[in-house]
Amino acid sequence: MDNSKVKREIFSYLLLIVGSALFAVGDVMFVNPYMLAPGGTYGLSNVFNTLWPRKISFYALCMDVPLLIIGTGILGPKFGVKTIISTFLIAGATWVLEAVWGYAPVIHDGFIETTRLNDSMVEILNNGGYFTPDYFLNTVVAGLVYGVAIGLIFRSGATSGGSDIISMIIHKYTKISLGTLVMIVDSCITLTTLIAFGDIRLPIYSIIIIFIEGKIIDLVVDGTKSYKTAFIVTDRLEEVRQYVLNDLHRGGTCITVEGLYNGAERKMIYVTMERADFVKLRSNLRILDPAAFVNVIDSAEIMGKGFKALPEE
């Protein structure tokens, strides 16, 4: 293994460590004190921790380890070493935070003295403290922290494992799409907060965390750049080609196509570019070819020369 590969591997493990630590921060400091459960085995562990006070890390490991074993037996060795390491890193970081920090919230509107306690006004923490909650701000921050954490774990080459394994097993036998199954499983976990605590706000805020988390994961994994892919059918091929090459400094592909209505042969340019370049192209196409037909789509990920490097094995 050459030096560049060694450096990339070391960097990926650093991402894994930081992501696992951040996940523990989000769960212990933001999610658990508000009795939320934004999916996954840790969401369910938070519910168990509040109902039957034992460490979140204990409940999570009791679910994650058997799921990894069962998943490997049913699905085969799909879970890499990094996923296994991540499982124990998150549990270890969570255990440390539980021991050092406890379950006190970071975001709140102030702690309330016992003499002023009114159960209808405050949430009771496992460590005996009382605080006035700020659900909305806490939910936003929890989603941000979770999103960055899981995004870093994904970028390291690991997967979340946990309850996703349940979705993968059901997918194998039912052929329901994996994305649908993940949403079903996570939704069921969020609903446990309503069943356990009888507060309709808890599953709603948990779902908001999942939504914010998903958006942040996309940003961390794919970056902030937005790409557009344009299919331009034109009779003025040379003018459009020169503009793409010389003004936008982009390559593309020229394809010969045939019209469906009259069978006329025309040229189509296939080109992918950043959003800013597309705005320039759109502004100038009317001048280049007023009769051009353009189909534009959003591109989630572009790999290859001029864009993101192709992944190595």
C-alpha positions, 0 to 999 in steps of 0.5 A: 500500500503506497503512502497516499493510500495509507494517508487516505485510510488514516483519514477515513478512520479519523472521520470514523472516530470524530463521527462516532464521538459526535453521534454520542454527543447528539444522543446523550446531550440533545436527544435523550434529555428531551425523551426523543427517539429519531429512529435507530437502535439508539432512539429505542435505547433512549426510550428504554433508558427513560423507562427502565434507567440503565445506560443507553450504551448498554441497551444499544449494544444489546441490540446492535451486536445481535443484529450484526450477527443475525444480519451477517448470517442472513445477508452474508458478510455485507458489514465491513470492519469499519461498521463493526468498529463504528458500532463499538466506538459509538457505544464507547463514546456514549458510555463515557459521556453518560459517565462524565456528563450524565443526561443533562440537556445543553439547551434549555430555558433554565433549571428549576429549583425543587421547591418551584417544581410543577410536573406539568411545566417541566421534564424530569431528567434521569439524573434528578434535575429539572429544566424548562425545555426549548424543544424547537431549538434543541431539535434543530441542533440535534438534527445538525449534530446527528447529520454531521456525525452520520455523514462523517461515518458514511464518508469514512466508508462505514454504515450505520448498521443498527435498525437498518439491518432489520430493513435489509432483512425484510427487504430480502424477503418482501422486495419492498424498497429499502428506502421505504422500509427504513422509513417504516422502521424509523417511524415505528421507533419514533412512535414508541415515544408517544406510546411510552410517554403519551406526548404527541410532540415527541414523535413529531420532533423526532421526525423533524430531527430525521428530516434535518439529519438527512439534509445535513448527511447529503451536504457532508457526503456530497458537498455543497456543490449543485450540478445540472445536466443539460440535454440540448437538441440543436441545429446550431451545433457548432455555436453551442459547442464553441460556447460550452468549450470556450466560455464555460470551459466544459467538455460534453458529448455530442450525440446524433438523434432522430426526431420521433415525429418526422424522423429528422436527424439532429444533434444533441449535446449532453453536458454536466456543469455547476449551477452557476455555469448553467445559469450562463448557458441558459441566458445565452441559449436564446442567442445561440439557437432560439429553436433549441430544445433543452431538458435539464435535470439535477445531478446528485453526484458526478464522478470523473475527470473535472469532477469528483474522482472515481472511488478506489477499491 
